[in-house]
Amino acid sequence: DIMHHLEQDQSRHQHQEKIQQLPANNYQLSLFEADPAFSQAQALLRKLDVNATSPVEALLKLTELKALFDKKP
């Protein structure tokens, strides 16, 4: 029983260490103000004419959108 208890405690300790090592999630949206990158992405998508966009242009726009969110600290 003691050995089983110690093994469970060691396993629990290892899981807690792994959880603490996880990066903080920086994607929490504010309830009161929009994220500037989200606002920029929204504006870009509103300007986009999907019916007149070629596949290559669409990929370039996706790259542009990705760059907006990759700049976040």
C-alpha positions in Angstrom: 0.0 0.0 0.0 2.8 2.4 0.9 4.6 1.7 -2.3 1.5 2.2 -4.4 0.8 5.5 -2.6 4.4 6.7 -3.2 4.2 5.8 -6.9 0.9 7.7 -7.3 2.4 10.7 -5.5 5.5 10.6 -7.8 3.2 10.4 -10.9 1.1 13.3 -9.7 4.3 15.4 -9.1 5.5 14.7 -12.6 2.2 15.8 -14.1 2.3 19.0 -12.1 5.8 19.8 -13.4 4.6 19.2 -17.0 1.6 21.5 -16.5 3.8 24.2 -15.0 6.2 24.0 -18.1 3.4 24.6 -20.6 3.5 28.0 -22.2 1.0 30.6 -21.1 -1.9 31.0 -23.4 -1.8 34.5 -24.8 -4.9 34.1 -26.9 -7.4 35.3 -24.2 -9.7 37.9 -25.8 -10.8 40.9 -23.8 -14.5 41.3 -23.1 -14.4 45.0 -23.6 -11.9 45.8 -26.3 -11.0 44.0 -29.5 -7.5 42.7 -30.1 -5.8 45.0 -32.6 -4.6 42.1 -34.7 -8.2 40.8 -34.8 -9.5 44.2 -35.9 -6.9 44.4 -38.7 -7.8 40.9 -39.8 -11.4 41.8 -39.9 -10.7 44.9 -42.0 -8.6 42.9 -44.4 -11.3 40.2 -44.8 -14.0 42.8 -45.3 -12.1 44.4 -48.2 -11.5 41.0 -49.8 -13.7 40.0 -52.8 -13.8 36.2 -52.5 -15.4 35.7 -55.9 -12.6 37.7 -57.7 -9.7 36.3 -55.8 -7.4 33.7 -57.5 -6.0 30.8 -55.5 -2.5 32.4 -55.4 -4.0 35.7 -54.1 -5.9 33.8 -51.5 -2.8 32.1 -50.2 -1.0 35.4 -50.1 -3.9 36.9 -48.0 -3.7 33.9 -45.7 0.0 34.5 -45.3 -0.7 38.1 -44.5 -3.3 37.2 -41.9 -0.9 34.7 -40.3 1.8 37.4 -40.1 -0.7 39.6 -38.2 -1.1 37.0 -35.4 2.5 35.9 -35.4 3.7 39.4 -34.4 2.0 39.1 -31.1 4.3 39.1 -28.0 
